[in-house]
Amino acid sequence: MITLIGSSMLFASAEKMKRYEIKSGKIVYDISTSGNVMGMVKIEMKGTKKVIFDDNGLKELVEEQKVTKEVAMGQAKEDKSHTLQYMQDDFIYSVDFKKKKITRIKNPAMDMMKMFGNEKSMKKTGEDMMKSMGGKKTGTDKVLGYTCEVWNLMGVKQCIYKGIPLRIESNIMGMKSMEIATKADFDISLNKDDFKLPDFPISDTQIGSPSGEMGMDRSMNKQAPNSPEDMEKAMKAMGAMMGALKDSGMDMNKPNFNMTEEQGEAMQKAMMNAMGGEKMILEQTKKEILQDAKMIPQAKKCFKKANSAKEANVCEQQVDSNDPEHHVQWNDAIKTSLLKEINAFEDAIPCMENAKTLKALEMCMPQE
């Protein structure tokens, strides 16, 4: 979202909307993430990213290949991913190389840009939004010889060249991330082959369709904005959160900023109020969690029979077809631990059903 506001909302005329101040280009990035989540999960990711765009960013292809290693409670997982997204006007095409299929969704970013008006300076709008959320332009820098504006917002530092981020770095709550351009060519000739997608079947879907995930994450995914009205609500919620932090005296531009428990609660309360109130969010979240609970018997049965990482990954695919876990190791200890987690989730269901607040619902969740 930070990158969207800072780099994708440039300017629009009565004739044509533009995301970038450059007509076309090809960029290659090195990307990486490393750190510990709450001191319990160690994550390391390395990869590359390729961006090809035309029509001032209205047509854009983004391809990523990365390897993510995760260690939690002595268990190691490794995931190799290859993703490709193609944006053309009002739609985004996402390629699933494992399943050999392509899904198409309405582009929420385009809806958002249109929502803010075709005759209004999108660059000024984006900068005003960044400033209202505590963002600051701190100067200029150079990446690959290109002079870019440096923006700091919420612990994320971006170097933006004519609307295009050439470097993005962050160090938030123990997680360090870096995305830096290693090659960039602009205002070049492109043809349809540059935007060619694999010959996979295409299916339409809506943002927020069921993903098969268990727990609160799935509920939050289903509440993703899928219309200009929803996008406006999401932006109001985000603005309310940042306003609450700003009112608390927190400087989000300081390196390694950490919010206090009181600041976190204030931010959460402001967000909930902007999204319709805690009661509505609680009921929606409980509904999704209890819907997921119906999958527990099938999941337990499958994992009990699994005798290899390959068989366990088949079970993960059944539980979450869109974003399954990937096991590189599988033995009796791992199986026992996983089944214990599932049983703990199942035992917590009555508590979740009776929860009267989001805090109470969170307390019902099995603790590590």
Stockholm file with secondary structure:
# STOCKHOLM 1.0

chainA/1-368         MITLIGSSMLFASAEKMKRYEIKSGKIVYDISTSGNVMGMVKIEMKGTKKVIFDDNGLKELVEEQKVTKEVAMGQAKEDKSHTLQYMQDDFIYSVDFKKKKITRIKNPAMDMMKMFGNEKSMKKTGEDMMKSMGGKKTGTDKVLGYTCEVWNLMGVKQCIYKGIPLRIESNIMGMKSMEIATKADFDISLNKDDFKLPDFPISDTQIGSPSGEMGMDRSMNKQAPNSPEDMEKAMKAMGAMMGALKDSGMDMNKPNFNMTEEQGEAMQKAMMNAMGGEKMILEQTKKEILQDAKMIPQAKKCFKKANSAKEANVCEQQVDSNDPEHHVQWNDAIKTSLLKEINAFEDAIPCMENAKTLKALEMCMPQE
#=GR chainA/1-368 SS CHHHHHHSCCEECSSCEESCSSSCEEEEEEEEEEEEETTTEEEEEEEEEEEEEEGGGTEEEEEEEEEEEEEETTEEEEEEEEEEEEEETTEEEEEETTTTEEEEEECHHHHHHHHTCSSSCHHHHHHHHHHHTTCEEEEEEEETTEEEEEEEETTEEEEEETTEEEEEEEEETTEEEEEEEEEEEESCCCCGGGGCCCSCCEEECCTTCCCCCCSHHHHHHHTSCCSHHHHHHHHHHHHHHHHHHHHTTCCTTSTTCCCCHHHHHHHHHHHHHHTTCHHHHHHHHHHHHHHHHTTHHHHHHHHHHCCSHHHHHHHHHHHCSSSCCCCSCCCHHHHHHHHHHHHHHHHTHHHHHHCCSHHHHHHHSCCC
#=GC SS_cons         CHHHHHHSCCEECSSCEESCSSSCEEEEEEEEEEEEETTTEEEEEEEEEEEEEEGGGTEEEEEEEEEEEEEETTEEEEEEEEEEEEEETTEEEEEETTTTEEEEEECHHHHHHHHTCSSSCHHHHHHHHHHHTTCEEEEEEEETTEEEEEEEETTEEEEEETTEEEEEEEEETTEEEEEEEEEEEESCCCCGGGGCCCSCCEEECCTTCCCCCCSHHHHHHHTSCCSHHHHHHHHHHHHHHHHHHHHTTCCTTSTTCCCCHHHHHHHHHHHHHHTTCHHHHHHHHHHHHHHHHTTHHHHHHHHHHCCSHHHHHHHHHHHCSSSCCCCSCCCHHHHHHHHHHHHHHHHTHHHHHHCCSHHHHHHHSCCC
//
